[in-house]
């Protein structure tokens, strides 16, 4: 893994690996799949990891919040968010049901795909 630099403001390796492991396990447990485009999955996992570092929780990275700390405390948008848990609706396209046009066949993501996305951030 590459070193995290201050100017890029990427997640720590520890949080990135925790979110990778979480996402893979959750996909398998819920019979959902990652996006057919690995870069989408990688960017979302990086966003979750960054929020875990900054806020202490994996707040959905695909939404705008007026007050991120308040949203973390409310827990509604902490991954897996309430729409995902209740209806299998993932706004971020991280967890997709088999019938979704963008669902791939994978429930795992490679370190190479994660690193590639981080290098382009």
TIRO-2110 file (N, C-alpha, C; in Angstrom, 1 decimal):
// TIRO-2110
0.8, -1.2, 0.0, N, 1, A
0.0, 0.0, 0.0, CA, 1, A
0.9, 1.2, 0.0, C, 1, A
0.4, 2.3, -0.6, N, 2, A
1.2, 3.5, -0.7, CA, 2, A
1.0, 4.3, 0.7, C, 2, A
2.0, 5.1, 0.9, N, 3, A
1.9, 6.0, 2.1, CA, 3, A
0.8, 7.1, 1.9, C, 3, A
0.1, 7.3, 2.9, N, 4, A
-0.9, 8.4, 2.9, CA, 4, A
-0.2, 9.7, 3.1, C, 4, A
-0.5, 10.7, 2.2, N, 5, A
0.1, 12.0, 2.3, CA, 5, A
-1.0, 13.0, 2.8, C, 5, A
-0.5, 14.0, 3.5, N, 6, A
-1.5, 15.0, 4.0, CA, 6, A
-2.2, 15.8, 2.9, C, 6, A
-1.5, 16.1, 1.8, N, 7, A
-2.1, 16.9, 0.7, CA, 7, A
-3.1, 16.1, 0.0, C, 7, A
-3.1, 14.8, -0.1, N, 8, A
-4.1, 14.0, -0.8, CA, 8, A
-5.3, 13.8, 0.1, C, 8, A
-5.1, 13.8, 1.4, N, 9, A
-6.2, 13.6, 2.4, CA, 9, A
-6.9, 12.3, 2.2, C, 9, A
-6.1, 11.2, 2.0, N, 10, A
-6.7, 9.9, 1.9, CA, 10, A
-6.9, 9.2, 3.2, C, 10, A
-7.6, 8.1, 3.2, N, 11, A
-7.8, 7.4, 4.5, CA, 11, A
-6.5, 6.7, 4.9, C, 11, A
-6.5, 6.3, 6.1, N, 12, A
-5.4, 5.5, 6.6, CA, 12, A
-5.5, 4.1, 6.1, C, 12, A
-4.4, 3.3, 6.0, N, 13, A
-4.4, 2.0, 5.5, CA, 13, A
-5.3, 1.1, 6.4, C, 13, A
-5.2, 1.3, 7.7, N, 14, A
-6.0, 0.6, 8.7, CA, 14, A
-7.5, 0.7, 8.4, C, 14, A
-8.0, 1.9, 8.2, N, 15, A
-9.4, 2.2, 7.9, CA, 15, A
-9.8, 1.6, 6.5, C, 15, A
-8.9, 1.8, 5.6, N, 16, A
-9.2, 1.3, 4.2, CA, 16, A
-9.4, -0.2, 4.3, C, 16, A
-8.5, -0.9, 4.9, N, 17, A
-8.6, -2.4, 5.0, CA, 17, A
-9.8, -2.8, 5.8, C, 17, A
-10.2, -2.1, 6.8, N, 18, A
-11.4, -2.4, 7.6, CA, 18, A
-12.6, -2.2, 6.8, C, 18, A
-12.7, -1.2, 6.0, N, 19, A
-13.9, -0.9, 5.1, CA, 19, A
-13.9, -1.9, 4.0, C, 19, A
-12.8, -2.3, 3.4, N, 20, A
-12.7, -3.4, 2.4, CA, 20, A
-13.3, -4.7, 2.9, C, 20, A
-12.8, -5.1, 4.1, N, 21, A
-13.2, -6.3, 4.7, CA, 21, A
-14.7, -6.2, 5.1, C, 21, A
-15.2, -5.1, 5.6, N, 22, A
-16.6, -4.9, 5.9, CA, 22, A
-17.5, -5.1, 4.7, C, 22, A
-17.1, -4.3, 3.6, N, 23, A
-17.9, -4.3, 2.4, CA, 23, A
-18.0, -5.7, 1.7, C, 23, A
-16.9, -6.4, 1.7, N, 24, A
-16.9, -7.8, 1.2, CA, 24, A
-17.8, -8.7, 2.0, C, 24, A
-17.7, -8.6, 3.3, N, 25, A
-18.5, -9.5, 4.1, CA, 25, A
-20.0, -9.1, 4.0, C, 25, A
-20.2, -7.8, 4.0, N, 26, A
-21.6, -7.4, 4.0, CA, 26, A
-22.3, -7.8, 2.6, C, 26, A
-21.5, -7.7, 1.5, N, 27, A
-22.0, -8.1, 0.2, CA, 27, A
-22.4, -9.6, 0.2, C, 27, A
-21.5, -10.4, 0.8, N, 28, A
-21.8, -11.8, 0.8, CA, 28, A
-23.0, -12.1, 1.7, C, 28, A
-23.1, -11.5, 2.8, N, 29, A
-24.2, -11.7, 3.8, CA, 29, A
-25.5, -11.3, 3.3, C, 29, A
-25.5, -10.3, 2.4, N, 30, A
-26.8, -9.8, 1.9, CA, 30, A
-27.1, -10.1, 0.5, C, 30, A
-26.3, -11.0, -0.1, N, 31, A
-26.5, -11.4, -1.5, CA, 31, A
-26.5, -10.2, -2.4, C, 31, A
-25.6, -9.3, -2.2, N, 32, A
-25.5, -8.1, -3.1, CA, 32, A
-24.1, -8.2, -3.7, C, 32, A
-23.9, -7.4, -4.8, N, 33, A
-22.7, -7.4, -5.5, CA, 33, A
-22.2, -6.0, -5.8, C, 33, A
-20.8, -6.0, -6.0, N, 34, A
-20.2, -4.7, -6.2, CA, 34, A
-20.5, -4.3, -7.7, C, 34, A
-20.3, -3.0, -7.9, N, 35, A
-20.6, -2.4, -9.3, CA, 35, A
-19.7, -3.1, -10.3, C, 35, A
-20.1, -3.2, -11.5, N, 36, A
-19.4, -3.8, -12.6, CA, 36, A
-18.1, -3.0, -12.9, C, 36, A
-18.1, -1.7, -12.5, N, 37, A
-16.9, -0.9, -12.6, CA, 37, A
-16.2, -0.8, -11.2, C, 37, A
-15.1, -1.5, -11.1, N, 38, A
-14.3, -1.6, -9.8, CA, 38, A
-14.0, -0.2, -9.3, C, 38, A
-13.8, 0.8, -10.2, N, 39, A
-13.4, 2.1, -9.7, CA, 39, A
-14.5, 2.7, -8.8, C, 39, A
-15.8, 2.4, -9.2, N, 40, A
-16.9, 2.9, -8.4, CA, 40, A
-16.8, 2.3, -6.9, C, 40, A
-16.6, 1.0, -6.9, N, 41, A
-16.5, 0.4, -5.6, CA, 41, A
-15.4, 0.9, -4.8, C, 41, A
-14.2, 1.1, -5.4, N, 42, A
-13.0, 1.6, -4.8, CA, 42, A
-13.2, 3.0, -4.2, C, 42, A
-13.8, 3.8, -5.0, N, 43, A
-14.0, 5.2, -4.5, CA, 43, A
-14.9, 5.3, -3.3, C, 43, A
-16.0, 4.5, -3.3, N, 44, A
-16.9, 4.5, -2.2, CA, 44, A
-16.2, 3.9, -1.0, C, 44, A
-15.5, 2.8, -1.1, N, 45, A
-14.8, 2.3, 0.0, CA, 45, A
-13.8, 3.2, 0.6, C, 45, A
-13.0, 3.9, -0.3, N, 46, A
-12.1, 5.0, 0.2, CA, 46, A
-12.9, 6.1, 0.9, C, 46, A
-14.0, 6.5, 0.4, N, 47, A
-14.8, 7.5, 1.1, CA, 47, A
-15.3, 7.1, 2.5, C, 47, A
-15.7, 5.8, 2.6, N, 48, A
-16.2, 5.3, 3.9, CA, 48, A
-15.0, 5.3, 4.8, C, 48, A
-13.8, 4.9, 4.4, N, 49, A
-12.6, 4.8, 5.2, CA, 49, A
-12.2, 6.2, 5.7, C, 49, A
-12.3, 7.1, 4.8, N, 50, A
-11.9, 8.5, 5.1, CA, 50, A
-12.8, 9.1, 6.2, C, 50, A
-14.1, 8.8, 6.0, N, 51, A
-15.1, 9.3, 7.1, CA, 51, A
-14.9, 8.5, 8.4, C, 51, A
-14.5, 7.3, 8.3, N, 52, A
-14.2, 6.5, 9.5, CA, 52, A
-13.0, 7.2, 10.3, C, 52, A
-12.0, 7.6, 9.5, N, 53, A
-10.9, 8.3, 10.1, CA, 53, A
-11.2, 9.6, 10.7, C, 53, A
-12.0, 10.4, 9.9, N, 54, A
-12.3, 11.8, 10.3, CA, 54, A
-13.4, 11.9, 11.3, C, 54, A
-14.4, 11.0, 11.2, N, 55, A
-15.6, 11.2, 12.0, CA, 55, A
-15.9, 10.0, 13.0, C, 55, A
-15.1, 9.0, 12.9, N, 56, A
-15.2, 7.8, 13.8, CA, 56, A
-16.3, 6.8, 13.3, C, 56, A
-16.9, 7.1, 12.2, N, 57, A
-18.0, 6.2, 11.6, CA, 57, A
-17.9, 6.3, 10.1, C, 57, A
-18.3, 5.2, 9.4, N, 58, A
-18.3, 5.2, 8.0, CA, 58, A
-19.6, 5.8, 7.4, C, 58, A
-19.7, 7.1, 7.5, N, 59, A
-20.8, 7.9, 7.0, CA, 59, A
-20.8, 7.8, 5.5, C, 59, A
-22.0, 7.6, 4.9, N, 60, A
-22.1, 7.5, 3.4, CA, 60, A
-21.4, 8.7, 2.7, C, 60, A
-20.4, 8.4, 1.8, N, 61, A
-19.6, 9.4, 1.2, CA, 61, A
-20.3, 10.0, 0.0, C, 61, A
-21.5, 9.5, -0.4, N, 62, A
-22.1, 10.0, -1.6, CA, 62, A
-23.2, 11.0, -1.4, C, 62, A
-23.3, 11.6, -0.3, N, 63, A
-24.3, 12.5, 0.0, CA, 63, A
-23.6, 13.8, 0.6, C, 63, A
-24.4, 14.9, 0.5, N, 64, A
-23.9, 16.2, 1.0, CA, 64, A
-24.6, 16.4, 2.4, C, 64, A
-23.8, 16.8, 3.4, N, 65, A
-24.3, 17.0, 4.7, CA, 65, A
-23.9, 18.4, 5.2, C, 65, A
-24.9, 19.1, 5.8, N, 66, A
-24.6, 20.4, 6.4, CA, 66, A
-23.7, 20.2, 7.7, C, 66, A
-24.0, 19.1, 8.4, N, 67, A
-23.2, 18.9, 9.7, CA, 67, A
-22.9, 17.4, 9.7, C, 67, A
-21.7, 17.0, 9.3, N, 68, A
-21.4, 15.5, 9.3, CA, 68, A
-21.4, 14.9, 10.7, C, 68, A
-20.9, 15.6, 11.7, N, 69, A
-20.9, 15.1, 13.0, CA, 69, A
-22.3, 14.8, 13.5, C, 69, A
-23.3, 15.6, 13.2, N, 70, A
-24.6, 15.4, 13.6, CA, 70, A
-25.2, 14.2, 12.9, C, 70, A
-24.9, 14.0, 11.6, N, 71, A
-25.3, 12.9, 10.8, CA, 71, A
-24.8, 11.6, 11.4, C, 71, A
-23.5, 11.6, 11.8, N, 72, A
-22.9, 10.4, 12.4, CA, 72, A
-23.7, 10.0, 13.6, C, 72, A
-24.0, 11.0, 14.5, N, 73, A
-24.7, 10.7, 15.7, CA, 73, A
-26.2, 10.2, 15.4, C, 73, A
-26.8, 10.7, 14.4, N, 74, A
-28.1, 10.2, 14.0, CA, 74, A
-28.1, 8.8, 13.5, C, 74, A
-27.0, 8.4, 12.9, N, 75, A
-26.7, 7.0, 12.4, CA, 75, A
-27.5, 6.6, 11.2, C, 75, A
-28.4, 7.4, 10.7, N, 76, A
-29.2, 7.0, 9.5, CA, 76, A
-28.4, 6.7, 8.3, C, 76, A
-27.4, 7.6, 8.0, N, 77, A
-26.5, 7.4, 6.8, CA, 77, A
-25.2, 6.7, 7.1, C, 77, A
-25.0, 6.2, 8.3, N, 78, A
-23.8, 5.4, 8.6, CA, 78, A
-24.0, 4.1, 7.8, C, 78, A
-22.9, 3.7, 7.1, N, 79, A
-23.0, 2.4, 6.3, CA, 79, A
-22.9, 1.2, 7.2, C, 79, A
-23.8, 0.3, 6.9, N, 80, A
-24.9, 0.3, 5.9, CA, 80, A
-26.0, 1.2, 6.4, C, 80, A
-26.5, 2.1, 5.5, N, 81, A
-27.5, 3.1, 5.9, CA, 81, A
-28.9, 2.4, 6.0, C, 81, A
-29.8, 3.1, 6.5, N, 82, A
-31.1, 2.6, 6.8, CA, 82, A
-31.8, 2.1, 5.4, C, 82, A
-31.7, 2.9, 4.3, N, 83, A
-32.3, 2.4, 3.1, CA, 83, A
-31.7, 1.1, 2.6, C, 83, A
-30.4, 0.9, 2.9, N, 84, A
-29.8, -0.4, 2.5, CA, 84, A
-30.3, -1.5, 3.4, C, 84, A
-30.3, -1.3, 4.7, N, 85, A
-30.7, -2.3, 5.6, CA, 85, A
-32.1, -2.7, 5.4, C, 85, A
-33.0, -1.7, 5.2, N, 86, A
-34.4, -2.0, 5.1, CA, 86, A
-34.9, -2.5, 3.7, C, 86, A
-34.3, -1.9, 2.6, N, 87, A
-34.8, -2.1, 1.3, CA, 87, A
-33.8, -2.6, 0.3, C, 87, A
-32.5, -2.8, 0.7, N, 88, A
-31.4, -3.1, -0.2, CA, 88, A
-31.3, -2.0, -1.3, C, 88, A
-31.4, -0.7, -0.9, N, 89, A
-31.2, 0.4, -1.8, CA, 89, A
-29.9, 1.2, -1.4, C, 89, A
-28.9, 1.0, -2.2, N, 90, A
-27.6, 1.7, -1.9, CA, 90, A
-27.4, 2.8, -2.9, C, 90, A
-27.5, 4.0, -2.4, N, 91, A
-27.3, 5.2, -3.2, CA, 91, A
-25.9, 5.3, -3.8, C, 91, A
-25.0, 4.8, -3.1, N, 92, A
-23.6, 4.8, -3.5, CA, 92, A
-23.2, 3.8, -4.6, C, 92, A
-24.1, 2.8, -4.8, N, 93, A
-23.8, 1.7, -5.8, CA, 93, A
-22.7, 0.8, -5.3, C, 93, A
-22.6, 0.7, -3.9, N, 94, A
-21.6, -0.2, -3.4, CA, 94, A
-22.2, -1.6, -3.3, C, 94, A
-23.4, -1.7, -2.8, N, 95, A
-24.1, -2.9, -2.7, CA, 95, A
-25.3, -3.0, -3.6, C, 95, A
-25.2, -3.8, -4.6, N, 96, A
-26.2, -3.8, -5.7, CA, 96, A
-26.9, -5.2, -5.7, C, 96, A
-28.2, -5.2, -5.9, N, 97, A
-28.9, -6.5, -6.0, CA, 97, A
-28.6, -7.1, -7.4, C, 97, A
-28.7, -8.4, -7.5, N, 98, A
-28.4, -9.1, -8.7, CA, 98, A
-29.1, -8.5, -10.0, C, 98, A
-30.3, -8.1, -9.8, N, 99, A
-31.1, -7.6, -11.0, CA, 99, A
-30.7, -6.1, -11.4, C, 99, A
-29.8, -5.5, -10.7, N, 100, A
-29.4, -4.1, -11.0, CA, 100, A
-28.6, -4.1, -12.3, C, 100, A
-28.8, -3.2, -13.2, N, 101, A
-28.1, -3.1, -14.4, CA, 101, A
-26.6, -2.9, -14.2, C, 101, A
-26.2, -2.3, -13.1, N, 102, A
-24.8, -2.0, -12.8, CA, 102, A
-24.1, -3.0, -11.9, C, 102, A
-24.9, -4.0, -11.5, N, 103, A
-24.3, -5.1, -10.6, CA, 103, A
-23.3, -6.0, -11.4, C, 103, A
-22.2, -6.1, -10.8, N, 104, A
-21.2, -7.1, -11.4, CA, 104, A
-21.4, -8.4, -10.8, C, 104, A
-20.4, -9.3, -10.9, N, 105, A
-20.5, -10.6, -10.3, CA, 105, A
-19.6, -10.8, -9.1, C, 105, A
-18.9, -9.7, -8.7, N, 106, A
-18.0, -9.8, -7.6, CA, 106, A
-18.5, -9.3, -6.3, C, 106, A
-18.0, -10.0, -5.2, N, 107, A
-18.3, -9.5, -3.9, CA, 107, A
-17.0, -9.3, -3.2, C, 107, A
-15.9, -9.1, -3.9, N, 108, A
-14.6, -8.8, -3.4, CA, 108, A
-14.0, -7.8, -4.4, C, 108, A
-13.0, -7.0, -3.8, N, 109, A
-12.3, -6.0, -4.6, CA, 109, A
-10.8, -6.2, -4.3, C, 109, A
-10.0, -6.1, -5.3, N, 110, A
-8.6, -6.3, -5.2, CA, 110, A
-7.9, -5.0, -4.6, C, 110, A
-6.8, -5.3, -3.9, N, 111, A
-6.0, -4.1, -3.4, CA, 111, A
-5.5, -3.3, -4.6, C, 111, A
-5.2, -3.9, -5.7, N, 112, A
-4.8, -3.1, -6.9, CA, 112, A
-5.9, -2.1, -7.4, C, 112, A
-7.1, -2.5, -7.3, N, 113, A
-8.2, -1.6, -7.7, CA, 113, A
-8.4, -0.5, -6.7, C, 113, A
-8.2, -0.8, -5.4, N, 114, A
-8.3, 0.2, -4.4, CA, 114, A
-7.1, 1.2, -4.6, C, 114, A
-5.9, 0.7, -4.8, N, 115, A
-4.8, 1.6, -5.0, CA, 115, A
-4.9, 2.5, -6.2, C, 115, A
-5.4, 1.9, -7.3, N, 116, A
-5.6, 2.6, -8.5, CA, 116, A
-6.5, 3.8, -8.3, C, 116, A
-7.6, 3.6, -7.6, N, 117, A
-8.6, 4.7, -7.4, CA, 117, A
-8.0, 5.7, -6.5, C, 117, A
-7.2, 5.3, -5.5, N, 118, A
-6.6, 6.3, -4.5, CA, 118, A
-5.5, 7.1, -5.3, C, 118, A
-4.8, 6.5, -6.2, N, 119, A
-3.8, 7.2, -7.0, CA, 119, A
-4.4, 8.3, -7.8, C, 119, A
-5.7, 8.2, -8.2, N, 120, A
-6.3, 9.1, -9.1, CA, 120, A
-7.1, 10.2, -8.3, C, 120, A
-7.1, 10.1, -7.0, N, 121, A
-7.8, 11.1, -6.2, CA, 121, A
-7.0, 12.3, -5.9, C, 121, A
END
